Amino acid sequence: MSKDLALPPHAIEKLPSGLTLLAIQKRGLPLFHARLSLPAGACEDPRGKSGLAQFTVDLLRRGTRRRPAQDVDDLIESMGAQLYADASMEEAALALTVPAELAGRALDALLEVALEPAFEESEVSAARRRTVAALQSDLDEPSSVAARAVVTLGYGPGHPYAHPGAGFRRDVESFSAEDPRGFHATRYQQSGALFAVVGKDEPNQLLALLREKLAQWQGSWPGPAQRLQLQFSALPPGDGLRAVIIHKPDATQAQVRIVSPGLPRTTPRYAEAVAMNTALGGGFTSLLVDAIRVDRGLSYSVSTRLHMNRRAGLSIFSSFTKNETLRELIDVALEKMRGYAADGPSEDSLDKARSYLAGLFPLGLESHEALAEQIADALLDGVGLDHLAKYRSRVLAVTAEQAKAIAAELSPARPGAQLVVVGEAEVARRALAGLCPTEVRQLEEFA
């Protein structure tokens, strides 16, 4: 029996404008889903304007040129829908799901919100206050500080990925209405965008509806504009383990991250990488969970993950522990990860990881929303639909030799890794004595 996954009936069309149309037929529930993905993610944030992509997408539903914010909310709610609007590192996306008979209304609403935002001064000021308050609040949550530090330190100065999507408070405080207006005008373009719809009709019928609506809204798209020329240099390996301690006064626990360069989303070794990582720390029965949580009780939360963006990625170990066991947790993590890099996973642990990944994958394609997102991302990321169709068979075919080879390459603890500790600085400094060079940074640097 084939382990490949049969994708539902679908059609793809590339318009001369550079906009890709995707129509997917999903029989059964009489629902219609639309998702518009635009090349307006956080990597496009101009220098000194970190967080602008997220700020812009947050403002889209806060009023259009046709109606104020409350009327936009009423329009969406009148269809029994919720509007999803968010920005990832690579793209901004808007999506909603409605009963099938409201497909036309849903497309009109989505296009109005995406293409005709008002960016009223009062809404921009309110959004700026909310965002700054949220960023300040993040400083109270050590895990949020650690997450922000990992991308900032892991990718390094000047890299387009080297800032948290929500931005830094010092940048957001400078935003005026002209910032989201300019970002929208230059990034919300048809070139590089993808419009996906999922419904019960045949793909060609869905495409016809989409073309009809796009023709009606053609004049609302921003005109061609000069965009940033992003510089994606390779992540340089470091000389040896070094630590950054982010001082959180009076903390009784410490957040721990170990980060090193990983792989881009487009790697042909994706299956080997995820299988290897799942056996290391990506699953509940993984090596690090057993060693740190089960055997020693050092933490309730232990994981490794591969942070894959289109052009670069990171390999990250995450955990936390009380101050008294900080050094023990780090020593155990480093020992186990270095041993794993040398030996790779056991056949039993690799088999569990393969079966887990292959069994879980189809569940991520069951809903209208998941289908649109997964297929759209496969096209936008450049991995193609073959990645989805053959994912299970490729994962199940990963050998111990392949997993061992990529374990050495992707271990978070390999030479040049950065150790990030969010906690009480003097406690952490004493705990790390003799381990590696350390420096202390202040919380406000990552706000």
N, C-alpha and C positions, 0 to 999 in steps of 0.2 A: 504494500500500500504506500502510495506517495506521501511523503511528509510535507510536500510543498503546499502552500496555501492558495486557494483559488480566490482571486479578488472578484468582487461583484462587477457586473457589467458597468463599463465606464467609457467616457470619451474625453479626449484632450484636444484642444485647439489653441494654437498660438496666433494671436492677432498681429497685424503689421505694427501696431503701437508698442508691442512688447509685452502686452498683457496676456497671460495664459488663462484659458478657461478650462475648468474641470467639472464634468458632470458624472455623478455616480448614482446608479440605480440601487435602491434598497427597498425590497418589497416587504410587506408586512404592515408595520405601523404606518398610519396615514399622516406622516410628518414630512416637513420640508426644512432642510437646514442650509444655511448660507454662511460662507466664511470668506472674508476678503483679507488676504495677506499682502502686506506692502513692505518694500525695502526701506523701512524706517525704524530699525531697531536701535538698541543702545550703542552699538559699535559706531553708529553714524553721529553720535553726539559730538558737536564741535568742541574743540579744546577750550577748557574753561567753562563749559556748559554741560557738565555731566548731569544726567537725569532728564535732559530735555526731551528725549524720545518718549519716556514714560509720562512726563508732564503733559506733553502734547496729546497723547492718546487718552489720558485721563480727562482732558478738557473736551474731547469730541462730543460727548453727550451733554455737556453743560451749555447747551443752546446752539442752534444753527441759524443761518441767515433767514430761515423761514419761520422759526418758532423758538421761544425761550426754553430754558432747561426743564421746567415743570411740564411743559407741553410735549417735550421729547420723551420724558418719562411716561406721560399718559399715553403717547402714541405706542410705545413699546408694550406697556402693560395692557393696552386694549387688545393686543393680539395674544395675550396670555404668555408673553415671552419675557426673557431676561436678556439684555444685551451684554455680551462678553466683549470687553475691549482691554487689550493689554499689549505690552511690548516685551519681547524677549531680546536677547543680545543681537539677533539678526533681523528681526522683523517686528512690525506692528500688525496686530490681527484684530478684526472685529467679526463677531459671529452671533447668530441667533437661530433658534429653532421654533417653528410655528406649526399649527395644523396645516395640512397640505393645501387646503383651499385658500390660505392666506399667503401663498408663495409670492405673488406679485406685490402685495403690500409690504411684505418683509424685505424684498429686494429694494423697493423704493426707500424704505426707512433706513436700511443699512447704507445705501449710497448717499442719502441726505446727510446722515451723521458723519460718514467718512469724508465726504467731499465738500460740504458746505458748513464747516464749523464757524461760529461767530467770533470766538475768542474775545468776548466782551471784557473790558477792563475789570469790572467788578468780579467776574468769574475767575479771571486770572489771578487777581489779588487774593481771593478766597482760597483758590487751589494752592497758591504759593504758601499761605499761612498753614494750610493743612499738611502740606508736604514737609515743610520745615519742622512742624511740631512732631510729625511721625518720625523724621530722621533723628530728632533729639531724643524721642522716646526709645528709639532703637539702642541708644547707649546704655539703657537700663537692662538690656537683654544680652548677656555675654555671647550667646550663640549667634545673634544677629551681627555683633561686632566681629566675631570670628569669620562669619561668611563674607562680610564686606572686606575684611583684611586678606582673605585667601585670594580673591580675584585681583585685588590691588597689588599684592606682593607677588603672587604666582605668575601673573603675566608681565609685570614689570613696567617701569616708567615709559610713557609714550605709546604703549600698545593700545589699539582700539578696544580691546576687551578688558583693559586694566582699570575698570571702575565698576562699582555696583550699579545695577540698572536704575535704581531710584536716585542715583547721583550723590553728590556731597552737598551738605547744607550750605557751605560757602558759595557754591555755584548756584544752587536753587534760589538763594536769597537775592541774586542779581537778576532773576528772570523778570522781563516785562512782557507785555502782550506781543511785542514785535518778535520775541524769540520763538514762541510756538507758531506764530503766523509764518515766519520765515522757514522754519523747519517743515511745516506742512507744505508750503509752496515748492520746496525743493526735493522732498522725500516722498510725498504721497503721489507718486507718478505711476503711469501705466507700465512703463518699462521695468521689468523685474518683478512685477506684482502677479498675483494669482488669485482668481476668483473661483471658488469651489461651491458647488451645490449638490445636495444629496436629497433624493426624493423617490417616490414610488413609480414615477413615469420612466419611460425609456430614456437613455442618455441623450439621444438626439432631440427629444422633446424638451428636456431640461436645458440643453444648450440653446435651443431656439428661444426659450423664455429669457434666458440670460442675455442673449444678444439683443433681444427686443428692449429690455430694460436699460442695457448699457447704451443703446442708441439714443434713448430718451435723455440720458444723463451725460452724454458725450461732452457737452459744453461746460460741465461743472468740474472736470478734471483740471488740476493745475497744468499750465503749459510747460513745455520742456525747459529745464533749468540746469545750471551747472551744479554738480554734486561733488562732495568731498572725494579726494583720491586717497583712500585709506592705505596705510603702509603696514602690511602684516609681515614683520620680520620673524625669523625663527626664534623660539625661546632658547636663550643660551643656557647650557648646563653650568651649575655652580662648581666651586672647587671642593666643597665638602659641606656637611650638615652645619647649618647656622640657625640660630633661634631669634625670634622677635617676640618679646614679652610686651603685651599691651596692658598697661596698668589699670586695674579696676580696684579702687581702694576698698579695703575691708571684705573682699570676696572670700568666701569660705570654700569655694570650689573653683576649678580651673577648666576652661574649655581648651581642648587640644586639637590642633590640626597639623598634619604633615603633608606638604604639597610639593609636587615636582612636575615638570612638563609631561604632558600626555600625548594624545593623538587627536587629529581633527576628525570631524564627523564623516568625512569622505574616505577614511582609511579603508583599503580593501581587507584589512585584518580585523574588521569590526567584530565578527563572530568570535574569533579567538580572544579578543580583548574582553568582551563582556562575559564570556564563560570563565576566563581566568579570574576576573574581578569578582564574580559571584562566588566562586569557591574561596577567595581570599577574605572578603569582608562584605560582599554585596547581598548575602542571604542570611537568614536567621540561624542556619546551621553551619555557617562558614568558620574557617580556621580562627580568625580573630575574635569572633563572638564567643567561640568555645574557650579560647585562651584567656580572654580578658573578662568576659561576663560570667560564663559558666564555671570555669575552673577556679578563678581568683576573686570574683565578685568585686572587681575594681570599678565597674561602671554598668549602668543599665543600657547605655546607648553606645554602640560600636559599629562603625561602618567604613567601607571604602567605596568610592565611586569615581567614575570616569566622567569628568566635566568636558563634554565634547561640543565645541562650536565648529562652524564650517571650516575655518582656516587654522585653528589651533585648539589645544585642549590641555587640561590639567588632570593629574592623578592625585586624589585626595583621601587621606585618612582622617576620620572624625571621631571624637569621643569627649568625655568629660569625667572628672573624678574629684573627690575631695582633696584639699591641699595636702593632707598627710600622705596620700598615695600617688601624688603627681609623678614623681620620678619612677616609681614602680610601673605605673601604666605605660610611660614612655619607653622604658627599658624593655618591657614585654612586647610592646608594639614593634619597636625597631628590631628586636631579636627575631620575632616571628616573620616579619616582612622580609628581612634579609635572608632568612632561611628559605622562605618561599621563593624569593628571587633566584636563589641558587638551585633549588630542587624542583620547583614547580608544584602543582597540586598532586595529591594522591589520585589514583584512578577512581577510587570510591567517591572522593569529594568532587572530582570533575564530573563523574556520572550524575551525581545529584544536581550539580549546577546545570548541566545540559538539559536534564529532564525538567527541572524547574522552569528554565527559560522557555523551552519549547512548549510546555504546557500552559504557561501564563500568557504567551504572546497572542493567541487568537482572542483572548478576552479583551485585549486592548483595541480590538477592531469591531466590537459588537454594536456600538451606538452610532447614530448618524454623526454626532460630533467627533467621535474618535476616528471614524472613517475619513472624514474630510481633513482632519488635522494630520493624520498619519500619511495619507496619500499626498496631500499638498506638501508636507515637509519633505517627503522622499523626492519629489520633483524639484523643490526649491533648493534642497541641500545638494542636489546633483548626484544622488546615489541611485536614482531610478526606481521604478516599481518592482524590478527584479529583487531589490533588497527586501521588500515586504513578502513577496511571493515565496522566496527561497530562504527566508530567515530561519525557519525551524530546521530545515534540512542542513543548513550550513552550521548552525549551532550544534546540532546532534553529531555532526561529522568532525568537530574539533577534537584533535588528538592530544594526548598527554605531552607529546614532544612540542606541538605548537603552543600549548598553554605554558609550558616551561620556558620556551624561547621568549614569549611576550611578557612573561612574569618578570624576567630580569630587566626588560626594557621599560616596564610601566610601574614597577614598585614605587610607592610613594617614598620609601626609605632609601632609594638608591643615592649614590654620591651626588651632592649638589642640592639635596632637598632642603626645604625651609620648614622649620618647626615654629608654629605660631601658638602661643599660649596667652589666653585672655584670663587674667587673674591678678591677685595681689603681687606687685612686682618683686618685693623683697623675698617673699615666700618662694616665688617661682625662680628667682635668681639663685637662691640657695639650693633648691631642688635640682637645678640644671648644672650645678658646679661640676666642672671637669668633663662635661659631656661635649660641649661645642661652644664656639663664640656666641655671645648673646648681646642684644641691645634692647633697651626699653623704649617703648613709644607710648604716647598718651592717647586715651580714648578719643579725644576731640579730633585727632588726625583722621579718624575713620568715620566721623559723623557725616 
